[in-house]
Amino acid sequence: MKKDTIAAISTGMTNSGIGIVRLSGNEALEIADKVYRGKEKITEVPSHTIHYGHIADGEETVDEVLMMVMHGPRTFTGEDTVEINCHGGTYVVSRVLETVLKYGARAAEPGEFTKRAFLNGKMDLSQAEAVIDLINSENEYALQSSVSQLKGSVKSAINELRSKILYHTAFIETALDDPEHISVDGYGEILKGVSEEIIEKLQKLIDSADDGRIMKEGIQTVIVGNRMPEVFSLNLLAGHERAIVTDIAGTTRDVLEEQIRLQGLNLNVIDTAGIRQTEDLVEKMGVDKAKEYAQKADLIIYVVDASKKLDENDEKIMELIYDKKAIILLNKSDLETVVDENFIREKISNLKKEAEQTEKSEGQRYQVSENIPVIQISAKEEQGIQTFQDTLKEMFLRGNISFNEEIYITNARQKNALVNALESMKKVIESIENGMPEDFYSIDLMDAYEELGNITGESMGEDLVNEIFSKFCMGK
């Protein structure tokens, strides 16, 4: 670990009321003294105090500032830290940073402050990763999950599992070294029971990753339809909560990408111009692209104009969605309708029966989705939107979300380590059931122990640690 003093701008690079330049390291106080002009010397003031003065580059005054002084180890990084609160103009903040770099600090690498906190034992790797998730959170669930992990929820659960594994590994190794005094007769059954408990807890954490991904990344959603009604709009679904991220301008044949927030969840929505048979080359490319997006989506929203009869294009769409997670919206319910819920359900049911017959004839196992919700809406009258939102939450979040009691894995790297640990624990049970010698148990137990250590950072190599922190923003 590098011990030199680092500095970076820790606030956004945009004109604002204030900006913060942070220093951390063994010489943070001394470097601050070189650039600070005030009543006291920074090296002589008490820890966790704030002092008014100016930043100066030699005889030139750079800015009027407040200096926050914190002595290690009671700091974020565990090192001596100074945070310079200056005016928030981009040029001003940059000049303050240039000044502290000129007088001895080094420009921090991305994530280096949090990396030092990890290496100094102020947090484990799961907490460090929660920091960047907290910064990037875009909805209430993502925020609360990150705060829970930052408090150590994942760390606590993993350490508990590792302690159990280590205890039984140590017992086996000790018994093998001293068989005269420690017997392992019948120990396989005891270990099997413990392993089953560990497997159950690992599986629960792995299962939580589906909810965790939805909280963190949002629901990849595609809106399809035969002829997308002009009055239907994503803005209607989003209400006043909408947040447009990108809008690919062009003709109605193009795909529109938006992000909206509903019920505390993010929908990353791709809105297509409609799926239908066409001879127009450009339009056909748009239809093919819509089908491609639909195949990869977490959710398909099929918008039906209930005031008109379905045609062969609608049949094609239902063939596309009947075995996927989808919601069907019967729009224009305020008008006289010719398509109702029963009609749609009969169509979907017939498609499922055809799939079952195909399964029998081809000897394949064909899985179809649960019943697809069919909701009547009126874009014009703004009806049915709340039902849609409630259905969405029910589909993607199992039960009520409680961050006080439940742990949600939101990190793909952590999930992969949990899956590997689970496989190792299953091998332990397999060895026990096959009557293998006890030393076989300890090999797989230690594999599981190491995999779980990858989550907290206790079993990781330097290269992987560097890769993880390189993804952090500068100044954090």
N, C-alpha and C positions, 0 to 999 in steps of 0.2 A: 504494500500500500504506500502510495506517495504521501509524504508528510509536508510538502510545501503548502503555501497558502494560496488558495484559489479565490477568484472573484468572478461574479457574473451579474447581469441584470435579471432580477427575479420577478419583474412585472412585465406586462405586455408592452411590445414596442409600438405604442400608439400614443398620441397626445392625450394626456389625462391629468388629473389633479396632482397626483404624486407618483413617483417612481421609486423603486428600491434596488439598490446595489448591495449585494451580500458578499461578505468576505468570511472565509473559514480556514483555520489552520494555525499552526504554532506561532506565526508572526502577525496574525490578524490585528492584534492590538497595536503593535509597533508600527505597522504600515498605516493604520488609521491615524496614529499620532503625527505621522509625517505630513498628512494632507489636511488635518483638522485644525481649525483655528477657533478656539473657544476659551472659556474660563478655566477649564480643567484639562489635564492630560488624560487621554483615553486609557493609558496603561495604569493610571492611579485611581480611577473611579471604581465604585463598587459594581459587582455583577448585577445584571438585569436592571439597568438604569438607562434613562434616556437624557441626552444632553443637546442643548441648542448651540449652534455655531455656524461656521462656513467651511466649505471645501475649497482649498487653494492649491494651485499648481505654482509653487514658488511664490512670486509676488502677485500673481493673478488670482483673483477670487472667481471661482467657478460657479458656486451656487450657495444659497442659504439652506441649511439642512438640520435634521434631527438625527443624532447618532444613537442607535440602540446597541448597548454593550452587554454581551453575555459571555461569561467564563465557562469553559468546559469543565466537567462533562455534562453540565445541566443545559445542553443545547440540542438542537435537532441533529447535528452531525456528531456530537460528543466532543467537539473541539471548540477552542475560543472562536467566537463569532461576533462580527460587527455588521449591523444592517444600517445602511445610509439611506434615510428617507429624504429624498430631494424633490424638486418640482418635476412634474411628469412629462415635460416635452421630450420628444425622442432625441433631439440634439443634446439637451441638457443632461439627460441620463447617460447618454453615450460619452459625454465629456467627463462626467464623474467616474465612469468605469475606466476610461483611458488614463485618468489621473492615478487611480489606485494601482493600475497595471504598471504605470511608469515608475512608481515608487516601491515595487517589489513583489506585487501579487502576480499570479499566473491566471490566464483566462481558463475558467472551468470548462471541462468537457460536458456534453449532454448527460444529465442525471448524476453528475459527480457528487453533488451535495448529499443526495439520497444514498448513493453508493457508499460514501464515507459513513453515513449513519448505519448502514448495514454492516460494513466491515468493523465498525467500532462497537457493534453489539447493541445499538440503540433500537434496532428492529430486525426481524427476520425477513427472509426474501418475500414471503407472502404478503407481509405488511408493506414492504417497499413497492411491490407491484400494485398494491391497493392505492398507493399514493398517486400513481399515474392514472389509474382507473378513476379515482376521485376527481382529478383534474379534467378528465375527458368525459365525465358522466353527463348525459344529456336528458335524463329523466329522473323522477323521484326514486324509482326502484334501484337504478344504477347507483345513485348517490348513497342511499341507505345501505346497500350491499357493500360498497367500498368503505364506508365509515365503519361498518361491522368488522370487516377484515382488517382495517387499520387498527382497530382496538385489540386485535389478536384472536378473532374467532377461529380462523383456519389454523393458525399456529397452535392454539390450545388443543384442537381436535387431533391434529397430526402428532403433536408431542405425546398425547395420551396413548395413541396407537403405537408409536415407536417405543414408549416405555414398556408396554406389555410385551412387545416382540423381543426387546432387548433382555427383559427379565428371563423369559423362557429360553432364549438362546444361551444366555449365561449359565442357566441351570444345566442345560444339556452338556455344554462344554465342560463345566465343572465336574459333572457326573462321569463324563468320559475320561477325564484326567484322574479322577479319584473314585474308581468303581467300588473299592472296598468299603467306603464310608457313605457313598451316595448311590442309591439304587434308582434305576429308570424303569423298573418293572411296572407295567401298567400306565406309564407316563404318556404313552401314545394317545390313550383315550382322553386324558386330561387336556393334552395339547390340542386334540381334535375339537373339543368343546370351545376352547379359547380361540382357535383359528376360525371357527364358524361365527363367533361373535365379531371378530375383527372383519371377516368377509362381509358380514351384514352391514357394518358401519361404513366400510369402504364402498359398498354398492350404493348405499344411501347418498354418500357424497358424490359419486359418479352420476347418479340419477339427477341430482340437483343441478348438474352442469347444463341440462337442457333449459331449465328456467333461468339459470345464470347467464347463458348466452343471449336469451331473449331480452333479459334486463339490460345487458351491456350493449349488445349490438343492434337490438331491435328486430322486428319481424320483417323478413324479406317478403314483400307483398306485391302481387301482380293483379291489376284490374283488367278483366277481359270482357268482351261482349261482342255480339254480332254487329250491332249498330249502336255505338255508345251515344245515349241520349244527350243532346246538347245541354239540357238543364241539369244533368247530373255532374257533380263536381266534387273533387277531393276536398275542396275548401268547406263543403257542406259537412263532410264527415269530421273534419278537424275543428269546425266551429272557430272560436276565437283563440284556440290553443295552437293553431297551425304554425309551422315554421318551415318555410320553403328553403331548401338547401341548394338545389340546382334546378334549372328550368332550361331544357334543351330546346331552344326556339326553332320554329320551322313550320311546316304545313301540318294539317291534321293527320297526316300519315306517319308522323314522327312519334317517338316514345317520349313521354314526359316523366321525369324523375323528381319526386318530392319526398320530404320527410315530414310526417305529421305526428302529433302526440295525442294519444287517446288513453284514458284510464291509467295514466302514469306510464304507459308503454310507448315506444317509438315504432311507427310503421315506416319502413323504408319502401316507398311505393313506386312502382313502375306502372304508369297509366298508358295503356295501349289505345290506339285509335279504333280497334275493333278487329275481330278475327272472322274472316269471310272469304269465300271463293272470289277470285279476281283475276282478270287477264292483264291488268296494269302491272308492269314489271316492278316499278318503284313501290307500289302498294303491296305487292306480293312479298317483297323483301321485308316490309314492315310487319306483315302477318307472320312470316317465318320467324322473325326476331321475337315477336310476342309469344309464339309457341315455345321458343327456346327459353325465354325468361320463365314461363309458366312451369316448365319441367323442373327448374331449379328452386322455385319459390317455397318459402315456409307456408304461405297462405295464398290462395287464389280467390279473388272476389269476382264473381260472375254477375254482371248487371244485365237483367232482363227487362225489356220494355214490355210490361204486362198488358199494355193496351193493344198489342199486335200479336198475331199468331206466330208461333215459332216456325222457323224454316230449316232447311238442311244445314245452314251455317250454325244454328243453335245446337243442332244434333251433334255436329262435329266438336263444338265446345264442350258439351256434356261428356262426350267420349274422352275428352282431354282431362276433365276434372273429377270424374266420378270416383276415382280411387285415390284421390289426394285430399289434403286438408283444405277445405274450401268453405266459403259462405256464398249463398245465392241471394241476391237482392232483387226482389220484384218491384221495380220502379214504376212510377205513375199509378200508384194504388189509389190516388184521389180521383182517377178517371174510371170509366167503365172498362173493366178488365176482361180479357179472354184467356189469360193464363193465371192459374192459381197454384197454391202450394201443393194440393193433391195431385195436380197434373204433372208438376215437376217431379214430385216424389215417385210417381209411377214410372216416369221416364228413367230416373236414376236406378230404380229397382230392376227394370228390364235390362239395363246395362250390366248390373251386377250379376244377374242370372246368366247372361251371355258369357260373362267372364268365368263363372263357375263351370259352365258347359265346356268352355275352351280348356279350362284346367283339367277336367276329367279326360277329355280327348287327347290332350298333349302330355298328360301325366305330370303336370307342373302344379306347384303350390302357388296359387294366386291370391294375394291379400288385397282386400278392398278396405277403404276407410270406413270409419264410423259414419253414422247418419249425418249428412250434410245439412247444416242449419239453413232454412229458407225463411227469409224475413221480408215482410212487406214494407216498402218505404215510399215516401213521396218527396222527391227533391224539391218540388215546387212548394209544398206545404211544410217541409222540414219535419216529416213524420217518420218514426221508426229508427231514428239515428241512435237514440239511447239504447234501444234493444240491440242494435248492431254492436255498440260499444261493450255492453254487458256480455254479449255472446263471445266477443273477441277475448275478453279477459278470462272467461271460463275456459276457452279452448286452449289458451297458452300458459296459464298459471294454475297449477294444481292447488286448489284450496286457497285459504287466506295466507298472504305473505306476512311472516313475522320474523323480523331480523333480531329479535331478542332471544328467540329459541332455535331458529333454523340457521344453517350455514349453506350458502349458495356458492358453488364453484363457478367463477366467471372467466377463468383463465385456461386456455387450451393446453398450455404446458403442464399446468397442475393436474388437469384431468388425465392427460396421458400418463403422468407418473402414478396416479391413483389406479389406472387400469393395469399398469405393469405390476404394481404392488398386489393387486387383486389376483392376478394370474399366478404370482409367486406363492401367495397364501393357499390358492387352490392346489398347487403342487405339493404343499405341505400335507394337506389332507389326503391327497392321492398316495403319497409315500407311506402315510400311516396305514391306510386301508390295504396297501400292498405288502405290509409287513417289512418295510425297508429298515435298515439300521438307523439309529438315532442321529448319526452324523449327517444323514441326508436331510433331516429336518432342518438342522441349523443352517445349511447352505441356502435353502429357499427362504428361511426366515430372515437371513441377513440381506438377501436380495430385496425383499419387501422393505426392510429397514432402510436400505440405501435409497430405494425409489422414493420413499416418503421423505427422506432427508433432502431430496432434490427440491421438494416443495418449499421447505423452510430455508434451504440454502446451506445446510450442514454437510451435504455430500456432493457439492457442485465444484466443477473445475473452473479455473480462472477465466478461460475463454468464454464459457457460457454466461458467467456473471457479467463480463464486459459486454457481451451481445445484448443482454437484457437491459442494462442501464443505458446503452447507446440509443435506445428507442425513447428515452425520456426527453422532455423539453429542456432547453438550456436554462440554467439558473435554478433548477430544482434538484 
